[in-house]
Amino acid sequence: MATNENLPPNVIKQLAKELKNLDDSPPEGIKVGVNDDDFSTIFADIEGPAGTPYENGVFRMKLILTHDFPHSPPKGYFLTKIFHPNIASNGEICVNALKKDWSPSLGLRHVLMVVRCLLIEPFPESALNEQAGKMLLDNYDEYARHARLYTSIHAKPKTKLKTGAISESTTALNVGQTHTSLCNVDQKTLVSGVAPLQQQPSPLAPTANIVKGGNNLDQPLTADTAVSGSAAPPSLTMKKEAGLAKLPADKKKIDARKKSLKRL
C-alpha cells in the first residue's frame, strides 16, 4: 500500500477504504484514480451530464488533501479547461462543499457528486469566472455556445484513469509476469517453427502394452501401433489384404507350369 509523508497512517487507512468503495461502486458518470505512491492527490474523470453544454465531454479534476484532512476540506481543481461560472481560469473550484459546508463526516464520494452537480446547475452569484457568470445571467444561449466550444476542444481525454488503486501495483506485477511467460513460449515457438509438444508416454511403458480394439477386446500392441500410438490406419490394412490376395494367384501359375513340364 502506498505511503505518504503528508498524511497520517490513520488518514491513509480511511482513504484506502473510500477509494476501494469508489472503485467497487463508482458514482454515476465519475471514474476515480490515484497515484499509488501519493494518496494525497485524488484524480477523477467526470462525464459531462446529458442536456448540458458539457455533454459528451470528459473533464479531469483533482482533489488535494492536506495533512489535517478530514478536519479541513480538500482543495479542488479542474485540470481540463472548462467555461463555467464557478471554475476559475486556473481550474480552482468554488463550491460550498469544499468551503463553509464542509464536514469531517463528508467523504470523497459526496464531494465528487457535488462537483458533477455543479455542471448541471451553476451558481453565477458566486462566480470565479466573471465572464461566464455574467453571460449565463444575460444570455444563456451565448453562454451555452461558449461552453460547448470549450468542451469540444478541451474535454476529449487522451488517456484514461487507472482504477483499482488499492491493490493495483501487485495485480499489475502478477499480470506482467504471466504475460512475460506467455511471450517466452511464443518466441520459442517462432524460433523452432513448431508448437511445444506435450510429453508423450514411452511405448515401452507397462501401460502401453495393449490398445483397445473396436470390439472392446484387448488387442496386442503391434509395431504400427507402437509408432503411432493407435491402431494401423485403413490404408495399411488394405495393402496387407491386397498382398495376401496375390499369394493364391501366384500358386496357380506355378501349378500350371508344373503340369506343362509333365506333358513334355
Secondary structure, DSSP 8 states (H G I E B T S, - for coil): ----TTS-HHHHHHHHHHHHHHHHS--TTEEEEEETTEEEEEEEEEE--TTSTTTT-EEEEEEE--TTTTTS--EEEESS----TTB-TT-BB--GGGTTT--TT--HHHHHHHHHHHHHS--GGG-SSHHHHHHHHH-HHHHHHHHHHHHHHH---SS------SSHHHHHHHHHHHHHHHHHHHHHHHHHSS--------TTSGGGSEEE-TTS-EEE--HHHHHHSS---HHHHHHHHHHHHHHHHHHHHHHHHHHHHHH-
